[in-house]
Amino acid sequence: MSILDNKKVIIIGDRDGIPGPAIEECVKTVESAEVVFSSTECFV
């Protein structure tokens, strides 16, 4: 059981940290989680 089971997920990655697509790949390992938005932003 995961805390992401049956959840909708919004991902905001950081350009100088962990990018959104990398986090999205980790979330995809939970079959019942749904990524509804994924983006990589630059926080300056």
PASEBA-1860 file (N, C-alpha, C; in nm, 3 decimals):
! residues 44
1> MSILDNKK> 0.084/-0.118/0.000/0.000/0.000/0.000/0.089/0.125/0.000 ~ 0.049/0.222/-0.079/0.125/0.345/-0.093/0.037/0.465/-0.057 ~ 0.099/0.574/-0.017/0.021/0.695/0.011/-0.037/0.755/-0.116 ~ 0.012/0.708/-0.232/-0.037/0.759/-0.360/-0.148/0.672/-0.420 ~ -0.186/0.564/-0.353/-0.292/0.478/-0.406/-0.420/0.556/-0.427 ~ -0.477/0.544/-0.548/-0.606/0.606/-0.584/-0.605/0.758/-0.569 ~ -0.492/0.821/-0.595/-0.480/0.967/-0.586/-0.452/1.026/-0.723 ~ -0.490/1.153/-0.739/-0.453/1.233/-0.855/-0.334/1.318/-0.812
9> VIIIGDRD> -0.230/1.326/-0.895/-0.104/1.388/-0.855/-0.071/1.506/-0.946 ~ -0.031/1.617/-0.885/0.021/1.733/-0.956/0.169/1.742/-0.922 ~ 0.253/1.749/-1.025/0.398/1.749/-1.005/0.456/1.881/-1.056 ~ 0.531/1.948/-0.969/0.603/2.069/-1.009/0.749/2.046/-0.974 ~ 0.829/2.021/-1.078/0.971/1.997/-1.059/1.049/2.127/-1.065 ~ 1.175/2.118/-1.032/1.264/2.235/-1.031/1.375/2.214/-1.133 ~ 1.402/2.315/-1.214/1.503/2.306/-1.319/1.641/2.274/-1.262 ~ 1.676/2.330/-1.148/1.807/2.307/-1.087/1.806/2.193/-0.986
17> GIPGPAIE> 1.689/2.135/-0.965/1.677/2.024/-0.871/1.633/1.899/-0.944 ~ 1.518/1.847/-0.905/1.463/1.727/-0.967/1.355/1.770/-1.067 ~ 1.374/1.741/-1.196/1.276/1.782/-1.297/1.146/1.702/-1.287 ~ 1.037/1.763/-1.333/0.905/1.701/-1.328/0.898/1.563/-1.391 ~ 0.954/1.542/-1.512/0.946/1.409/-1.573/1.012/1.298/-1.489 ~ 1.116/1.332/-1.414/1.180/1.231/-1.328/1.087/1.191/-1.214 ~ 1.020/1.288/-1.155/0.924/1.259/-1.048/0.806/1.179/-1.105 ~ 0.763/1.217/-1.226/0.651/1.148/-1.290/0.682/1.001/-1.312
25> ECVKTVES> 0.803/0.968/-1.351/0.840/0.828/-1.371/0.832/0.750/-1.241 ~ 0.866/0.814/-1.130/0.855/0.747/-1.000/0.710/0.725/-0.961 ~ 0.625/0.824/-0.986/0.483/0.812/-0.952/0.416/0.705/-1.037 ~ 0.461/0.686/-1.161/0.401/0.586/-1.250/0.420/0.444/-1.199 ~ 0.508/0.423/-1.103/0.526/0.289/-1.047/0.408/0.249/-0.961 ~ 0.326/0.346/-0.919/0.204/0.318/-0.844/0.091/0.315/-0.947 ~ 0.040/0.197/-0.977/-0.055/0.180/-1.087/-0.184/0.258/-1.067 ~ -0.229/0.275/-0.944/-0.357/0.341/-0.921/-0.345/0.492/-0.908
33> AEVVFSST> -0.224/0.546/-0.913/-0.204/0.691/-0.908/-0.215/0.749/-1.048 ~ -0.275/0.869/-1.058/-0.293/0.933/-1.188/-0.224/1.069/-1.187 ~ -0.130/1.091/-1.279/-0.063/1.220/-1.293/-0.152/1.308/-1.380 ~ -0.206/1.417/-1.322/-0.294/1.505/-1.397/-0.219/1.626/-1.451 ~ -0.103/1.659/-1.393/-0.023/1.772/-1.440/0.121/1.749/-1.398 ~ 0.213/1.774/-1.491/0.356/1.763/-1.461/0.429/1.873/-1.535 ~ 0.514/1.946/-1.463/0.586/2.058/-1.522/0.719/2.075/-1.451 ~ 0.813/2.135/-1.521/0.941/2.174/-1.461/0.951/2.325/-1.470
41> ECFV> 0.971/2.389/-1.358/0.976/2.535/-1.349/1.113/2.580/-1.302 ~ 1.142/2.707/-1.322/1.265/2.768/-1.275/1.229/2.867/-1.165 ~ 1.269/2.837/-1.042/1.239/2.924/-0.929/1.362/3.009/-0.899 ~ 1.357/3.135/-0.934/1.471/3.224/-0.913/1.433/3.332/-0.814
END
